[in-house]
Amino acid sequence: MWKTIVIDDEQLARQRIKRLLKAYDEIDVIAEAQDGGKGLELIHLHLPDLIFLDIEMPVLNGFEMLAKLTHQPKVVFTTA
C-alpha cells in the first residue's frame, strides 16, 4: 500500500486526482493540502510513500517545499 498525500491549491484539482486514484487499490490517499506549507506539515506528520504535488502554490511552491523535506517520498508533479 502506498501512503499518499495530494498537495494542490485548487480544490477541484485535488478532487479529480483523488477520484482518479480510487481506481488503484494499492494507493491510499491519507491526506490533502491546499498549499506548500500545509503539505510540508502533513509530510512530516504522516511520512507518505508518494505525493502528488502542484508546483505553483501559495506559502511555498512545490520546489521550495521539496527543498525543506527531511523525508523524501516519491513525487508526481501535477501542474497545469
N, C-alpha and C positions, 0 to 999 in steps of 0.2 A: 504494500500500500504506500503510495506517495502522498505524504502530508503536504498540502498545497495552500498557498496564500495568493489571492488575486489583489493586485495593487494598481488602481487606476482612478483618476479624479472624476471620471464620468460614470455615473451610476448605471446608465444603460449599457455601457461597455462591460462593466463588471457583471451585470446580469446576463449578458449574452455569453460571456466567457464561461460563467458558471453553468449556464444551460447547455452549452456545447460539451463541457467536461463531464456532464452526467452520463454520457454515452460510454465512459471509461470507468469500469468498476475499480480499477487499480488507483484511481486518483480520488483523494478525499480532500475537498475544499474545507479547510478548518477555520479560515478567517478571511476577511477582506478589509482593505484600507482605501481611503479616498485621497491620501497624499503620502509623500515620501517619509515624512516624519512619523506618521502613524504606522506606515509599513515597516519602518526600522524597528519601532517598538514591538510590533507583532512578530517580526522575525526573531528578535532576541528572546521573546517570551515563548514562542512555540517551536523554534528550531525546525522549520519546514525542510522537506527534501527538495521542493520545487516551488518557484514563484512565477507568476505571470505578471509582468511589470511594464507599465506605461513609462515613457521617457519624459514627456513634458507634463509636470505636475507642480502644484504649489508646495511650499515649505522646502522640500528637497526634490530635485528632479531625479529620474531613475539612476543616472550615473553618479550623482552626489550621494544618493542613498547607498548604492553598492560600495562606494569607497569607504563608507563608515561601518560596514559589516564586519563582525568577527566570525560569524557563522556564514559559510558560503554555500547556499543552496544552488541547484541548477536554475538557470534563468531563461525564460522565454519572453522576449520583448513583444509587447502588444501595443503598437503605436500606429496612429493614422499617418 
